[in-house]
Amino acid sequence: MPRSLEKSRAWLTRAEQLMPGGVNSPVRAFRSVGGDPPFIASANGAWLTDEDGNRYVDYVNSWGPALLGHAHPDVVAAVSAAAARGMSFGAPTAAEVEMAEIVRRFYPSIEMLRMVSSGTEACMAAIRLARGVTGRDAFVKFEGCYHGHADALLVKAGSGLATFGEPDSAGVPADFAKHTLTLPYNDPAALDALMASDGHRIAAVIVEPVAGNMGCVIPTDAFLKSLEAVRQHGVLLIFDEVMTGWRVSRGGAQAYFGITPDLTTLGKVVGGGLPVGVYGGKAEYMRRISPLGPVYQAGTLSGNPLATAAGLATLRLLETPGFFEKVEATTEHLCRELSAIASKAGVPHTLPRVGSMFTLFFGAHAVRNFTDAKQCDMGRFGRYHRSMLDHGVYLPASGYEACFVSGAHGEAEVEHTLAAAHAALNA
Ligand SMILES: *Cc1c(COP(=O)(O)O)cnc(C)c1O
């Protein structure tokens, strides 16, 4: 089914003169899957429409935020009304209070919080706070986990970096990265050993409690136990739930696994498609933030009325009883059928899913960490990706990403997707 991409290609040619790769975030350029990226003209519910009028069922969902689907009328109305009242004041507003209260209802471990404008900022600030609280410089992250593009966090990160096969970014001084200790994901013995030898100089352990930036990788019980145990060394446990928040369950991975982290970062879904990040946790720690305490953090557009309106309207809709059960049932059904189609086509694969996120990995082995993820067949993923696009299904343009299902994905969208997968996996 050949699509015309004439208009998208013309925009790409213009864009490439202006922005590196023609894009404002690297994975959008499709370099790791091949083919040209469609330029998106509009989106509604579960569907995207590109500049040439091609339509796709969307499993990127803006890389996670669009849990309600695109352009939900209540969210659009809330944002429009807020825009008419003024875009930004740089002063406190009632909506920020209402939004903070609703975030805390979903995440009771977040006793106090700060709103920022991205997941990157939230993680950067959480690390700074942990260092401020403990007076220690070092922190631990896991290979293949992504926590945004702050210098100290671009060490063995996943996502776009894994796709390009670069463990570190140029431009990050070795001195900035030297306090970042990295360990393999799902390796409790390695974490326990590091805590025993160096726990006293470590401020925090930051982790994606279900990894999503090396593809969807589920933590083992033993790994979760080791994470909880880092507190015995005075180390703060930071759950980066920028992706897993509202995805793994209504209360994120922390509710799903029954673990209370010291600090949590949120992003993506929390902003309903506008730029919002949140970091928060135990009040005794959050009181160390300026103006109450010595840890500085600020933002001109933090908590701005437009972003807050989108976030608040989204979170209110997510409180609708049955919402999470429905989206999870849709995802479960889709994954079960997708796996059956792949098996029947003789395609070795593994398909981890939790809540409304999943990854179809091409390989016969289980994927427990970044090394396993890198052994998957990324050439096959690229062919699958191009074929799915030709059949009207928009997947993340990297085999190291998770797919997301929204509340707007129904029976028709699932059937359309499975028919496309049938064609793609048998080709
Ligand atoms: C997307 C993501 C971030 C970064 O958020 P941005 O809003 O892109 O800065 C951080 N952590 C995780 C787990 C993410 O998935």
The ligand as a Tripos MOL2 file, in Angstrom:
@<TRIPOS>MOLECULE
LIG
   15    15     1     0     0
SMALL
NO_CHARGES

@<TRIPOS>ATOM
      1 C1         10.7960   11.2920   28.7070 C.3       1 LIG1
      2 C2         11.5180   10.9670   29.9430 C.ar      1 LIG1
      3 C3         12.2800   11.9250   30.6320 C.ar      1 LIG1
      4 C4         12.5410   13.2860   30.0800 C.3       1 LIG1
      5 O1         11.3880   14.0640   29.9700 O.3       1 LIG1
      6 P1         11.3790   15.3100   28.9430 P.3       1 LIG1
      7 O2         10.0460   15.9360   29.1970 O.co2     1 LIG1
      8 O3         11.5580   14.7600   27.5780 O.co2     1 LIG1
      9 O4         12.5000   16.1990   29.3400 O.co2     1 LIG1
     10 C5         12.8250   11.5710   31.8520 C.ar      1 LIG1
     11 N1         12.6380   10.3490   32.3590 N.ar      1 LIG1
     12 C6         11.9390    9.4070   31.7260 C.ar      1 LIG1
     13 C7         11.7570    8.0700   32.3610 C.3       1 LIG1
     14 C8         11.3620    9.6710   30.4920 C.ar      1 LIG1
     15 O5         10.6970    8.7010   29.8490 O.3       1 LIG1
@<TRIPOS>BOND
     1     1     2 1
     2     2     3 ar
     3     2    14 ar
     4     3     4 1
     5     3    10 ar
     6     4     5 1
     7     5     6 1
     8     6     7 2
     9     6     8 1
    10     6     9 1
    11    10    11 ar
    12    11    12 ar
    13    12    13 1
    14    12    14 ar
    15    14    15 1
@<TRIPOS>SUBSTRUCTURE
     1 LIG1         1 GROUP 0 **** ****
